[in-house]
Amino acid sequence: MKRIPLLPGYFRWLGFVLVFISVMIFLNDFYLPMSTYEFTNLKFRTFVIADNTPARNGGPVYFTLSDVNLGFILIVLGALLGLCGIAFSRKIIEDEFINSLRLFAWSWAIILSILYAVMANLFVFGTPYLSLMVLFPHFLLTLFILIFNIQWWRYSKGRGQ
């Protein structure tokens, strides 16, 4: 059996923690303020390749230092790294059946993600389109995790009887 290089199993828990923290930051900043501290107001200066922020006076700038929103970075990057930790971590038992479940889940996740992209291209325009495309890898990883775990649960349920 050819082994798939996967992360150790504890990365799944680290991924859950990162996703949880990202969701909490998102909820705190946009929907349910849990504290007076807002990450969206936290800016820091960093190198950017391109910046076309609407609040900027003048046109877009390229290859320069710019103030960026730390809250957005924490939410998007934290969730993406967390989902990667969950998706690419090893199960306790890794055999050919688990590999076939992974392949099945990736196949369907890619098919559904392509449908998502097609629908976004056909029916969404402007800034919401960019928001949906930023979330594309999140959607792909979430679909994989859901499909894989549903298939694993169905297998475990059938095996226990």
Secondary structure, 3 states (H helix, E strand, C coil): CCCCCCECCHHHHHHHHHHHHHHHHHHHHHCCCCCCCCHHHCEEEEEEEEECCCCCCCCCEEEEEEEEEHHHHHHHHHHHHHHHHHHCECCCCCCHHHHHHHHHHHHHHHHHHHHHHHHHHHHCCCHHHHHHHHCHHHHHHHHHHHHHHHHHHHHHHHHHC
